[in-house]
Every structure is written in C-alpha cells, then in structure tokens.
Amino acid sequence: MADAITSETLRFERLLDAPVEKVWRYLVDPELRARWFMAGPTELKVGGGIGLTMDHDNLSDQDVPTPEKYRPYIGTSWEERITRYEPPHVLAFTWDGGDAGEVTFTLSDAGGKTLLVLTHAGLRGRDDAVNFGAGWHSHLAVLERRIRGEAVPDFWALHRQAEKTVEKELGQPRA
C-alpha cells in the first residue's frame, strides 16, 4: 500500500482485514468512530453534520499522558459538513469549515477485505501536511488494530512515529 504526502494533499491506502460493511460502520457509527478517531453526533446525508470530539486520551488502552501541545484540545468539539455520502463506499467532509480542505474515505472490496483510501485535499501547506498527515497516519494505525481486535497500548507513541514518517516524506522545510 502506497501513501502519498505533499504539502497540498495526503493520500493513505490501507488494506483492512474486514468486509466493506464492517469498515463502513467504523466510519459512520459515532461509538465505533470514537474507538479509532473521534465521535460526535452525525447526520448521515450530504449537507449533514459530522460531529467530532477530540477525546484522544481514550484511544490508548493503557493510561498514557497526552503530550503538552495537545492537552488544550482534549474535549474540544466541533462539526463539519458531509460533502459526499454514498454508503457503503464513499464518505467525505470538510475540515475546518473547508479552510483546511476536504477529507474523503473511499472503500472498495478486495476479495473479502477492504481497500480504504483516505484523501485529505486542499491543505494550506507544509504545517497542515505534518499535522494532518501524522494524525491520519496514527488514526489509521488504530483503526487497523481495532478491526483486527488488537489492543492499542499507546496512541501517542503511534502519533510520534507518524510525525517522524511524515516529516521524512516531506523532506526538510524550505528556509
């Protein structure tokens, strides 16, 4: 599976060991979404809202501290707009009201497994790419583990590794 990371667009591919319908539930059911990303009230239709609450303290199965730079955001809730809703294959929504682009999940059958492609387009530059790239990379790692029924000892360790991966992919910042 190939990932593509630029300062304008992120594209992640994951082959998940579950049928499309199961993976779809992890995208649209707020309780399941809370296990790997963020929960929130959701109106599943184009133009509907997708609620997001940053409760990343609950993504780790062990008690691990939230890094200082993310502590102010824990418990923050907001709503984005669903721009595409084609169950069980496509879910897209704005980020930061569209100012930070659009996130699209595409699911396709791969012989009883699911090919998930996440594209976050319309980023505002390198800082967005690092921030969102590390976030999506680590959240997808959690999703993979949850679908397999495996534990996630430390979400923040996954996130730290993802930041390094994204930084390396983008190369050195321009002076």
DOTORMI-576923 format. One line per 2 residues: their letters; for each residue x, y negated, z of N, C-alpha, C, O. Coordinates in steps of 0.02 Angstrom, whole numbers, plus 32768, in hexadecimal, padded with zeros to 4 digits. Layout:
BEGIN
a> X,Y,Z,X,Y,Z,X,Y,Z,X,Y,Z  ...;
end
This chain:
BEGIN
ma> 802A,803B,8000,8000,8000,8000,802D,7FC2,8000,805B,7FBC,8028  801F,7F95,7FD3,8048,7F5A,7FCC,8025,7F1D,7FE8,7FEA,7F12,7FDD;
da> 804A,7EF6,800E,8031,7EB6,8027,8052,7E7F,7FFD,808B,7E87,7FE7  802F,7E48,7FF4,804A,7E0E,7FD0,803E,7DD1,7FFC,8006,7DC1,800E;
it> 8074,7DAE,800B,8070,7D75,8039,8091,7D39,8017,80CC,7D3A,8008  8069,7D05,800C,8084,7CC5,7FF4,8069,7C8F,8021,8040,7C9C,804E;
se> 807F,7C52,8017,8068,7C1A,8040,8020,7C06,802F,8002,7BDE,8053  8004,7C20,7FF9,7FBF,7C10,7FE6,7F8E,7C4A,7FF0,7F53,7C3E,7FFC;
tl> 7FA7,7C88,7FEA,7F7B,7CC2,7FEB,7F9B,7CFD,800F,7FD7,7D0B,8006  7F73,7D1F,8037,7F88,7D5D,8056,7F5E,7D95,8039,7F22,7D8D,802E;
rf> 7F7D,7DCE,802B,7F58,7E08,8013,7F74,7E46,8034,7FAF,7E55,802D  7F4A,7E69,805A,7F5E,7EA4,807E,7F34,7EDF,8065,7EF8,7ED9,805C;
er> 7F55,7F18,805A,7F32,7F55,8047,7F3F,7F89,807E,7F77,7F91,8096  7F09,7FAC,8092,7F10,7FE2,80C2,7EE5,801C,80AB,7EAB,8012,8097;
ll> 7EFF,8058,80AF,7ED9,8094,80A1,7EC5,80B1,80E4,7EEE,80C9,810A  7E84,80AD,80F3,7E6A,80C1,8134,7E4B,8106,8130,7E28,8117,80FF;
da> 7E57,812E,8162,7E3F,8173,8164,7DF7,8176,817E,7DEA,8191,81B3  7DCA,815A,8156,7D83,815A,8167,7D5C,8148,8128,7D77,8126,80FC;
pv> 7D1D,815E,8124,7CF5,814A,80EA,7CE4,80FF,80EB,7CE6,80DF,8120  7CD4,80E4,80B2,7CC4,809D,80AA,7C8F,8086,80DC,7C97,8051,80FA;
ek> 7C5B,80AE,80E6,7C25,809A,8113,7C3D,808E,815B,7C26,8060,817C  7C6C,80B8,8172,7C86,80AF,81B6,7CB0,8070,81BA,7CA9,8049,81EA;
vw> 7CDB,8065,8189,7D05,8029,818A,7CD9,7FEA,8185,7CE6,7FB9,81A8  7CA5,7FED,815C,7C76,7FB5,8155,7C59,7FA3,8199,7C53,7F67,81A9;
ry> 7C45,7FD5,81C0,7C29,7FC7,8203,7C5C,7FA1,822F,7C48,7F76,8256  7C9C,7FB1,8227,7CCF,7F8E,824E,7CD6,7F45,8239,7CEF,7F1B,825E;
lv> 7CC0,7F35,81FD,7CC2,7EF0,81E5,7C84,7EC8,81FC,7C8B,7E8E,820F  7C4A,7EE7,81FB,7C0C,7EC1,8204,7BEB,7EC9,8249,7BC4,7E9E,825C;
dp> 7BFA,7EFE,826D,7BDD,7F08,82B0,7C08,7EE2,82E2,7C42,7EF3,82EC  7BEC,7EAF,8303,7C14,7E86,8331,7C37,7EAF,8367,7C6F,7E9E,837A;
el> 7C17,7EE3,8381,7C38,7F0A,83B6,7C73,7F30,839C,7CA7,7F33,83BD  7C6E,7F4E,8361,7CA7,7F70,8343,7CDC,7F3F,832C,7D18,7F4C,8333;
ra> 7CC7,7F06,8311,7CF6,7ED3,82FB,7D1F,7EB9,8337,7D59,7EA8,832F  7D01,7EB6,8371,7D24,7EA0,83AE,7D5C,7ECF,83C2,7D8B,7EBA,83E4;
rw> 7D59,7F0D,83AD,7D8C,7F3F,83BF,7DCD,7F35,8398,7E01,7F4F,83AD  7DCB,7F0F,8360,7E08,7F07,8338,7E15,7EBE,8323,7E4C,7EAD,830F;
fm> 7DE1,7E93,8327,7DE8,7E4F,830E,7DC5,7E1E,833E,7DE0,7E0E,8372  7D89,7E08,832B,7D63,7DDA,8355,7D18,7DE8,834C,7D01,7DF5,8315;
ag> 7CF4,7DE5,8383,7CAC,7DEE,8381,7C89,7DAB,837C,7CA9,7D76,837F  7C49,7DAE,8374,7C20,7D72,8373,7BDF,7D80,834E,7BDC,7DAE,8325;
pt> 7BAB,7D5A,835E,7B6B,7D64,833C,7B73,7D5A,82F1,7B95,7D2C,82DB  7B52,7D85,82CB,7B5C,7D84,8283,7B19,7D8B,825F,7AF0,7DB5,8270;
el> 7B0F,7D60,822E,7AD4,7D63,8203,7AEB,7D7C,81BF,7B06,7D56,8196  7AE1,7DBC,81B3,7AFE,7DDE,8179,7AD8,7DCE,8139,7AAC,7DF3,8123;
kv> 7AEB,7D95,811B,7AD1,7D80,80DA,7AFD,7D47,80C1,7B1E,7D26,80E9  7AFD,7D3C,8080,7B22,7D03,8064,7B04,7CC3,8082,7AC8,7CB9,8081;
gg> 7B2F,7C9A,809D,7B1A,7C5D,80BE,7B10,7C66,8109,7B0A,7C35,812E  7B0D,7CA4,811F,7B05,7CB3,8166,7B47,7CA5,818C,7B7C,7C9E,816E;
gi> 7B41,7CA3,81CC,7B7B,7C96,81F5,7B9B,7CD7,820D,7B79,7D09,8218  7BDD,7CD4,8214,7C01,7D0B,8234,7C24,7CEC,8270,7C52,7CC3,8269;
gl> 7C0D,7CFF,82AA,7C29,7CE4,82E8,7C6A,7D06,82F9,7C71,7D43,82F1  7C99,7CDF,8312,7CDB,7CF9,8324,7CEE,7CDE,8369,7CEC,7CA2,8375;
tm> 7D00,7D0C,8396,7D18,7CF9,83D8,7D5D,7D18,83E2,7D65,7D55,83DE  7D8E,7CED,83EE,7DD2,7D05,83F8,7DD8,7D21,843E,7DDF,7CFD,846F;
dh> 7DD4,7D63,8442,7DD9,7D87,8482,7E10,7DBB,847C,7E06,7DF5,848E  7E49,7DA6,8464,7E80,7DD4,8454,7E9D,7DF8,8491,7EC1,7E29,848A;
dn> 7E8D,7DDF,84CD,7EA2,7E03,8509,7E84,7E49,850B,7EA0,7E75,852B  7E4C,7E53,84EA,7E2A,7E93,84EB,7E3F,7EC1,84B2,7E24,7EF8,84AC;
ls> 7E6D,7EAD,8488,7E83,7ED7,8450,7EB6,7F0B,8465,7EC0,7F3D,8443  7ED8,7EFE,849C,7F0A,7F2E,84B7,7EE8,7F5C,84E8,7EBD,7F47,850F;
dq> 7EFB,7F9C,84E7,7EE0,7FCB,8517,7F03,7FC6,855A,7EE8,7FDB,858E  7F3F,7FAA,855B,7F63,7F9E,8599,7F5B,7F55,85AC,7F49,7F2B,8582;
dv> 7F6A,7F46,85EA,7F67,7F01,8602,7FA8,7EDF,85EF,7FDC,7EEA,860E  7FA5,7EB5,85BB,7FE1,7E92,85A4,7FD3,7E47,85A3,7F9B,7E32,8595;
pt> 8005,7E1E,85B1,7FFA,7DD6,85B2,7FF3,7DB9,856C,8014,7DCE,853D  7FC7,7D88,8567,7FC0,7D62,8529,7FFA,7D31,8524,8008,7D0E,8555;
pe> 801B,7D2D,84EB,8051,7CFC,84E4,8038,7CB5,84F2,7FFF,7CA4,84E2  8062,7C8E,8510,8050,7C4A,8525,802F,7C22,84ED,7FFD,7C00,84F9;
ky> 804A,7C25,84AF,802F,7BFB,847A,7FE8,7C0D,8465,7FC6,7BE6,8445  7FD1,7C4A,8477,7F8D,7C5F,8466,7F5C,7C5A,849F,7F1F,7C5F,8494;
rp> 7F73,7C50,84DC,7F47,7C4E,8517,7F0F,7C19,8511,7ED7,7C27,8524  7F1D,7BDD,84F6,7EE8,7BAB,84F2,7EAE,7BC1,84C5,7E77,7BA6,84CB;
yi> 7EB9,7BF0,8498,7E86,7C04,8468,7E5A,7C3E,8480,7E25,7C4A,8464  7E70,7C61,84B4,7E4A,7C9A,84CD,7E05,7C81,84E4,7E00,7C53,850C;
gt> 7DD1,7CA1,84CB,7D8C,7C8F,84DB,7D6E,7C5D,84AB,7D32,7C4F,84B0  7D96,7C41,847E,7D7C,7C11,844D,7D4D,7C34,841D,7D5C,7C69,8403;
sw> 7D13,7C15,8411,7CE2,7C31,83E2,7CD1,7BFE,83AC,7CD1,7BC1,83B9  7CC4,7C16,8370,7CAF,7BEC,8339,7C8A,7C17,8306,7C85,7C53,830E;
ee> 7C70,7BF6,82D4,7C4B,7C19,82A0,7C64,7C06,825B,7C72,7BCC,824D  7C6A,7C38,8231,7C7B,7C2D,81EB,7C40,7C41,81C0,7C10,7C5E,81D8;
ri> 7C43,7C30,8180,7C0C,7C3E,8150,7C1D,7C7A,8124,7C55,7C7F,8109  7BEE,7CA7,811E,7BF7,7CE0,80F1,7BEC,7CC8,80AA,7BB8,7CAA,809A;
tr> 7C1D,7CD5,807F,7C19,7CBE,8039,7C0A,7CF7,8008,7BF1,7CEB,7FD2  7C19,7D34,801D,7C08,7D70,7FF5,7BF3,7DA7,8025,7C13,7DB1,8059;
ye> 7BBE,7DC9,8013,7BA5,7E00,803C,7B88,7E34,800E,7B4F,7E2D,7FF6  7BAF,7E69,8001,7B9B,7E9E,7FD4,7BA7,7EE1,7FF7,7BD8,7F03,7FE8;
pp> 7B7A,7EF5,8025,7B85,7F31,804D,7B86,7F70,8021,7B5F,7F74,7FF2  7BAF,7F9F,8031,7BE5,7F9F,8063,7C2A,7F93,8044,7C5B,7FB3,8058;
hv> 7C2E,7F66,8014,7C6E,7F5E,7FF1,7C90,7F1B,7FF6,7CCE,7F18,7FF3  7C6B,7EE4,7FFE,7C8B,7EA2,7FFF,7C6D,7E77,8036,7C30,7E70,803B;
la> 7C99,7E5A,805E,7C86,7E28,8090,7CB9,7DEF,808A,7CF5,7DFC,808E  7CA1,7DB2,8081,7CCE,7D78,807D,7CB0,7D40,80A7,7C73,7D38,80AC;
ft> 7CDD,7D19,80C5,7CC7,7CE0,80ED,7CFD,7CAA,80EF,7D38,7CB8,80E2  7CE8,7C6E,80FE,7D15,7C35,8102,7D42,7C3C,8140,7D34,7C65,816C;
wd> 7D76,7C15,8141,7D9F,7C0F,817E,7DAA,7BC5,818A,7DBC,7BA0,815C  7D9E,7BB1,81C8,7DA4,7B6A,81DB,7D76,7B41,81AE,7D89,7B0C,8195;
gg> 7D38,7B5A,81A5,7D07,7B37,817C,7D1B,7B32,8133,7CFF,7B0A,810D  7D4B,7B5B,811E,7D64,7B5A,80DA,7DA5,7B34,80D3,7DC8,7B3B,80A1;
da> 7DB6,7B0C,8105,7DF5,7AE6,8102,7E32,7B14,8100,7E65,7B02,80E3  7E2C,7B4F,811F,7E63,7B80,811E,7E52,7BBA,80F0,7E6A,7BF2,80F9;
ge> 7E27,7BAC,80BE,7E1A,7BDE,808B,7DE1,7C0D,8098,7DB2,7BFE,80BE  7DE5,7C46,8077,7DB1,7C79,807A,7DD1,7CBD,8083,7E05,7CCC,8065;
vt> 7DB2,7CE6,80AD,7DC8,7D2A,80BB,7D98,7D59,8098,7D5C,7D54,80A0  7DB3,7D89,8071,7D8A,7DBA,804F,7DA2,7E00,805F,7DDD,7E10,8057;
ft> 7D74,7E29,8077,7D81,7E70,8081,7D5F,7E95,8048,7D24,7E8B,803B  7D84,7EC0,8026,7D68,7EEB,7FF2,7D77,7F33,8005,7DB0,7F45,8013;
ls> 7D43,7F5C,8005,7D4A,7FA3,8017,7D38,7FCE,7FDA,7D06,7FC2,7FB9  7D62,8000,7FCC,7D52,802E,7F97,7D63,8075,7FAD,7D92,8080,7FD4;
da> 7D3D,80A5,7F93,7D47,80EB,7FA4,7D88,8103,7F85,7D98,80F4,7F4B  7DAE,8129,7FAC,7DED,8146,7F94,7DED,818F,7FA9,7E16,81A4,7FD3;
gg> 7DC1,81B6,7F8C,7DBE,81FD,7F9B,7DAC,820D,7FE3,7DCD,8236,8003  7D79,81EC,7FFD,7D64,81F7,8043,7D86,81C8,8074,7D71,81C3,80AE;
kt> 7DBA,81A7,805D,7DD9,8173,8085,7DC3,8130,8069,7D9D,812D,8038  7DD9,80FA,8088,7DC5,80B7,8071,7E03,808D,8063,7E30,8087,808D;
ll> 7E04,8071,8027,7E37,803F,8017,7E1A,7FFB,802B,7DE9,7FE4,800D  7E37,7FDD,805D,7E23,7F9A,8074,7E55,7F69,8058,7E91,7F70,8060;
vl> 7E3B,7F35,8036,7E65,7EFF,801E,7E4B,7EBF,803F,7E11,7EAC,8037  7E77,7E9F,8064,7E67,7E5F,8085,7E8D,7E29,805F,7ECB,7E2D,8059;
th> 7E69,7DF7,8047,7E88,7DBE,8026,7E74,7D7F,804B,7E39,7D72,8054  7EA5,7D58,805F,7E98,7D17,807E,7EB7,7CE4,804F,7EF3,7CD9,804E;
ag> 7E8C,7CC4,8028,7EA2,7C94,7FF5,7E92,7C4C,800B,7E65,7C41,8034  7EB7,7C1D,7FF0,7EAB,7BD7,8000,7ED0,7BBE,803D,7EB9,7B8F,805D;
lr> 7F07,7BDE,804E,7F2F,7BC8,8088,7F4E,7B84,807A,7F57,7B70,8041  7F5D,7B60,80B0,7F77,7B1C,80AB,7FC3,7B18,80AC,7FDF,7AE2,80B4;
gr> 7FE5,7B51,80A3,802E,7B51,80A2,804D,7B86,80CE,802B,7BB3,80E7  808E,7B7F,80D6,80B5,7BB1,80F9,809E,7BBE,8141,809A,7BF7,8156;
dd> 808E,7B89,8166,8078,7B92,81AB,8039,7BBD,81AF,8034,7BEA,81D9  8008,7BAF,8182,7FCC,7BD9,817F,7FDE,7C21,816E,7FC4,7C50,818C;
av> 800B,7C29,813D,801D,7C6D,8128,803C,7C95,8162,802C,7CD0,816A  8067,7C75,8189,8085,7C97,81C2,8050,7CA6,81F7,804B,7CDE,8210;
nf> 8028,7C74,8208,7FF5,7C7C,823B,7FC2,7CB2,8228,7FB8,7CE2,824D  7FA2,7CA8,81EF,7F6E,7CD8,81DA,7F8C,7D1B,81C5,7F6F,7D4F,81D1;
ga> 7FC6,7D19,81A5,7FE6,7D57,8190,7FF6,7D84,81CB,7FE8,7DC0,81C9  8013,7D68,81FF,8022,7D90,823B,7FE1,7DA8,825C,7FDD,7DE1,8273;
gw> 7FAF,7D7D,825D,7F6F,7D90,827B,7F4F,7DCA,8255,7F3E,7DFD,8273  7F47,7DC2,8213,7F27,7DF7,81EC,7F4F,7E37,81EE,7F32,7E6D,81F5;
hs> 7F91,7E32,81E9,7FBB,7E6D,81EB,7FB0,7E94,822C,7FA7,7ED1,822A  7FB1,7E72,8264,7FA9,7E93,82A5,7F61,7EAC,82AF,7F57,7EE2,82CA;
hl> 7F2F,7E85,829B,7EEA,7E9B,82A2,7EDC,7ED9,8278,7EB9,7F06,828E  7EF8,7EDB,823C,7EEF,7F17,8212,7F11,7F54,8231,7EF8,7F8C,822A;
av> 7F4A,7F4A,8251,7F6B,7F81,8274,7F3E,7F9C,82AC,7F3B,7FD9,82B7  7F1B,7F6F,82CF,7EED,7F84,8303,7EB2,7FAA,82E3,7E9D,7FDE,82FD;
le> 7E97,7F8F,82AD,7E5F,7FB1,828B,7E73,7FF8,8276,7E4D,8027,8281  7EAE,8000,8259,7EC5,8043,8245,7EC5,8072,8281,7EAF,80AB,827C;
rr> 7EDE,805B,82B9,7EE2,8085,82F5,7E9C,8094,8310,7E8E,80CD,8322  7E71,8063,8312,7E2D,806E,832C,7E08,80A0,8301,7DE5,80CC,831C;
ir> 7E0F,809B,82C0,7DEC,80C9,8293,7E05,8110,829E,7DDF,8140,8299  7E46,8118,82AC,7E62,815B,82B9,7E54,8172,8300,7E65,81AB,8311;
ge> 7E37,8147,832A,7E29,815A,836F,7E67,8156,839B,7E6A,8176,83D0  7E98,812F,8386,7ED6,8129,83AC,7ED5,80EB,83D8,7EAF,80BC,83CD;
av> 7F00,80EC,840A,7F06,80B4,8438,7F2D,807A,8419,7F54,8084,83EA  7F22,8040,8434,7F49,8004,8422,7F66,7FEB,8464,7F46,7FC3,8487;
pd> 7FA2,8002,8475,7FBE,7FEE,84B5,7FC8,7FA3,84BD,7FB8,7F87,84F2  7FE2,7F81,8489,7FF5,7F3A,8490,7FEB,7F16,844D,8015,7F18,8421;
fw> 7FB2,7EF4,8447,7FA4,7ECD,840B,7FDA,7E99,83FE,7FEE,7E8E,83C5  7FF1,7E78,8433,8021,7E42,842A,8064,7E5A,8411,8087,7E35,83EF;
al> 8077,7E98,8421,80B5,7EB4,8405,80AC,7EBE,83BA,80DA,7EB0,8394  8072,7ED5,83A5,8064,7EDA,835D,8067,7E96,833C,8081,7E8F,8305;
hr> 804C,7E64,835E,804B,7E20,8342,8091,7E04,833B,80A1,7DE5,8308  80BB,7E0E,836D,8101,7DF6,836A,8125,7E15,832E,8149,7DF3,830A;
qa> 811C,7E56,8325,813B,7E79,82ED,8120,7E5E,82AB,8146,7E55,827B  80DF,7E52,82A8,80BF,7E38,826B,80DB,7DF3,825A,80E6,7DE4,821F;
ek> 80E6,7DC9,828B,8103,7D86,827E,8147,7D8D,825D,8157,7D68,822E  8170,7DBB,8276,81B2,7DC6,8258,81AC,7DDE,8210,81D0,7DC8,81E4;
tv> 817D,7E0C,8205,8172,7E27,81C1,815E,7DF0,8191,8179,7DEC,8159  812F,7DC6,81A6,8116,7D90,817A,814D,7D5C,816E,8156,7D46,8136;
ek> 8171,7D49,81A3,81A8,7D1A,819B,81DB,7D34,8169,81F3,7D0E,813E  81EC,7D74,816E,821D,7D92,8141,8203,7D90,80F9,8228,7D80,80CA;
el> 81C3,7DA1,80F0,81A5,7DA2,80AD,81A6,7D5C,808E,81B4,7D55,8052  8198,7D29,80B5,8196,7CE5,809B,81DB,7CC7,8090,81E3,7C98,806A;
gq> 820D,7CE3,80B2,8251,7CC8,80AD,8259,7C8A,80D9,822B,7C78,80FD  8291,7C6C,80D5,82A0,7C32,80FF,8275,7BF6,80EA,8269,7BEB,80AF;
pr> 825E,7BD0,811B,8239,7B93,810B,8266,7B62,80E6,82A3,7B5F,80F2  8249,7B3C,80BA,826F,7B0A,8094,827F,7ACF,80C2,8256,7ABB,80EB;
a> 82BA,7AB4,80BA,82CF,7A7B,80E3,82B1,7A3B,80CB,82BD,7A06,80E8;
end
